[in-house]
Structures are given as C-alpha cells and as structure tokens.
Amino acid sequence: MKFLVTGGAGFLGSNLAAEVLARGQELAIIDGHMRKGCDENLTWLKSLGSFQEYIIDIRDNNEINKVFEQYKPDIVFHVAGQVAMTTSLENPRRDFETNALGTFNILEAVKNYSPNAKLIYSSTNKVYGDLEHLTYLEGESRYTVKEYPEGMPESIGLDFTTPYGCSKGCADQYIQDWARCYDLNTVVFRHSSIFGGRQFSTFDQGWIGWFVDRAIKTKRGELDQPFTIAGNGKQVRDVLFAEDLVKCYFSALEKMPDIKGEVFNIGGGFENSLSLLELFQHLEELLDIKLNYTKCDPRKSDQKVFIADVTKAQKMFGWRPTVDKVQGLKKMISWVESL
C-alpha cells in the first residue's frame, strides 16, 4: 500500500509516518517545513527508513497535483494545517488558505488522481465553537458541563468561531461532502488535545508539552520568573497520547469504506480529562517541584470544557484510548527531558 502523509514532518504526521515505515509500507510525505521541530522530526524519520519527501506548501495547487499524479496514493492521512488559534487571529488569510483552501486542493487531487484512496482528515473540537450555550459548574479544580458531564457527542452542533474554527470547519465540511458528492472514502476526526513524543510545543500550541517543559525547567532552576496561564486554570480537556491516536487512524482504515463520510470525536475521554490545575498537580508530584505561575485573561473563545465522547468511534471501528493520562505524562516528561 502507498501511504501519503501531509504534514509528515509535524508532530502527528511524523508519528503516523513512523508507523507506516514500521509496517513496511511505501511512504511519501508532504510538508512545508514551517513549524518548530520539522527538521528534527524529518531527521528522525530518515533514521527509520526510506520514503519520498516533498517540501510543498499545500496552498500550492499545481505542486499538489504533480505529487498525486506521480505518486497516486492508496491511503492519505491529511494532517497538515495551521494549528494555532492565536496565529489564526493574527493572520486569518493565511489560516484560511492553509486549512480551507489547502484541504480543498488535497481533496481535488484525490478525486482526480486517486479516487479510490482512503482519506482521513484531522479536524478539531473548535468546530463546535466556544460552547457558551452550555451550563458550567465551577468546582475547586475544574469546570464541569451539566448537559454532558462525561463527554460531548458529535451531535452537539457546529458553531465556527474564530478564524481557526472557521477554516477547520470549512475543511471538515468539504471532507464530508466529497464523500457524498463524489463517493470518496473520506473520514473526519475532530481531535481534542493530543500530546506525546515528536511534539515540539510552543506557547500557543501543544499545551501539555509546553507546561511539561515549564515544569522541567523549574526543576532544573532554569526559569527566572513565573510563567503565565490564560484564565483561572480550571479549563478542562481530555488528553490523548500520540500512540493511541496512531492506533485510531489505522483502526479506522480497516473499516473503510463502511465509515466513509462519517465524523468522529477523538480524544482521551472522560477518564483522561484534565484541567490546567490538575495537570500542575500531577507535574508537581511526578517531578517533586512547586510550580510558580501567574494568571492572565482567558484566551478569546477558549472553551471552558471539551471532553470527547468517543462512543461512536468505539462502536463503528472498535477504537478506544488505552494509555492513561498519568502514564502518558511520564512518557512526555521523559521525551522532553531528552531534548
């Protein structure tokens, strides 16, 4: 089988690409090399096996078409994109062109050159908006949602807020519609928070990795002032370790085309949910430290809670997360310490 991973030098893409190589399958990656860690991830992938690499911005329709015309993949993991909410607010045009237009380019290339290929797209929980219509209860360390205490299903309703939500939501809908209109084998994964090895986190993307880095620097005595958090720290996400997400993608492939045109909320589920304050408590215990931070205003349209209800994924292609959040944190700490 011929696999193509867009964003293959990024966090999720490199983990997926590594699994393709481990399975002995043919691999090509597309990546624009625009984010921190791409060069390091690419070097790591090259140590695992051989593959074709295309340094291409997915906004470049002509170059995308050339790749598909030449390579004709059987499987496409489309995980390339602009991934930071803050960046989308600073440059909404680039965000739109990358996430919406870039995805349209990939879809059309699949339709024209690999119409029987299986395509899985990495969307986001941000397509549901800020979820302020729900009822929140504030506890000592976290918010809870009265209507969905153990997780939110795919039926809660779309509400594209912020440029990032709009661009990813637009792409999300095109992916679904090309299954209906052109009978393509496409599936949408609406991700919650992902973390794990090969994630070079920054202040505005990859919050688990970012705060693990803050904690390790605290232990080493490398922080000379408190770090900041947005809001009161009671915001909640369910966290999913990269190893589980890779299994999710490959499990879904086995059920194609039975699940084509479907969308799935993908995350760690209620058992693996964390608030910022709870994350800090775990990090303090695991590293025997005391974190020093200050609070600032909440980020625009930051969801107070998002926990994915993964029941649909379990029913339709037999997947559930298996890596416990604390186990995942231990692995993340080890990886960040190795940098």
URQUICOR-V889775 format. One record per backbone hydrogen bond with DSSP energy under -0.5 kcal/mol. NH is the residue of the N-H (numbers start at 1). CO is the residue of the C=O. Records with the same first field share a line. If there is no record, write none. Layout:
NH = CO, CO
This chain:
3 = 1, 26
4 = 75
5 = 28
6 = 4, 77
7 = 30
8 = 5, 30
10 = 7
14 = 10
15 = 11
16 = 12
17 = 13
18 = 14
19 = 15
20 = 16
21 = 17
22 = 18
23 = 19
24 = 21
25 = 20
26 = 1
28 = 3
29 = 52
30 = 5
31 = 54
38 = 35
41 = 37
42 = 38
43 = 39
44 = 40
45 = 41
46 = 42
47 = 43, 44
48 = 45
49 = 45
52 = 27
54 = 29
55 = 53
56 = 31, 54
58 = 56
60 = 57
61 = 59
64 = 60
65 = 61
66 = 62
67 = 63
68 = 64
69 = 65
70 = 66
71 = 67
72 = 68
74 = 2
75 = 2
76 = 118
77 = 4
78 = 76, 120
79 = 6, 77
83 = 81
85 = 83
88 = 84
89 = 85
90 = 86
91 = 87
95 = 91
96 = 92
97 = 93
98 = 94
99 = 95
100 = 96
101 = 96
102 = 97
103 = 99
104 = 100
105 = 101
106 = 102
107 = 103
108 = 104
109 = 105
110 = 106
111 = 107
112 = 108
113 = 109
114 = 109, 110
117 = 114
118 = 74
119 = 117, 185
120 = 76
121 = 187
122 = 78
123 = 121, 189
125 = 191
127 = 124
128 = 125
129 = 126
131 = 128
134 = 131
136 = 134
137 = 144
139 = 137, 142
143 = 234
144 = 137
146 = 135, 144
149 = 146
151 = 148
152 = 307
156 = 153
157 = 154
159 = 127
161 = 126, 159
165 = 161
166 = 162
167 = 163
168 = 164
169 = 165
170 = 166
171 = 167
172 = 168
173 = 169
174 = 170
175 = 171
176 = 172
177 = 173
178 = 174
179 = 175, 176
180 = 176
181 = 177
182 = 178
183 = 179
184 = 178
185 = 117
186 = 184
187 = 119
188 = 262
189 = 121
190 = 188, 264
191 = 123, 189
192 = 266
193 = 238
195 = 240
199 = 196
200 = 198
201 = 199
202 = 205
205 = 202
210 = 206
211 = 207
212 = 208
213 = 209
214 = 210
215 = 211
216 = 212
217 = 213
218 = 214
219 = 215
220 = 216
221 = 217, 218
222 = 217
223 = 217
224 = 222
227 = 292
229 = 294
231 = 229, 296
236 = 304
237 = 274
238 = 306
239 = 272
240 = 193
242 = 195
244 = 241
245 = 241
246 = 242
247 = 243
248 = 244
249 = 245
250 = 246
251 = 247
252 = 248
253 = 249
254 = 250
255 = 252
256 = 253
258 = 255
259 = 255
260 = 257
261 = 186
262 = 259
264 = 188
266 = 190, 264
267 = 265
270 = 150
272 = 269
273 = 270
274 = 237
276 = 235
277 = 233
279 = 275
280 = 276
281 = 277
282 = 278
283 = 279
284 = 280
285 = 281
286 = 282
287 = 283
288 = 284
289 = 284
293 = 291
294 = 227
296 = 229
302 = 299
303 = 301
304 = 130
306 = 236
309 = 152
310 = 308
314 = 310
315 = 311
316 = 312
317 = 313
318 = 314
319 = 313
324 = 322
328 = 324
329 = 325
330 = 326
331 = 327
332 = 328
333 = 329
334 = 330
335 = 331
336 = 332
337 = 333
338 = 334, 335
339 = 336
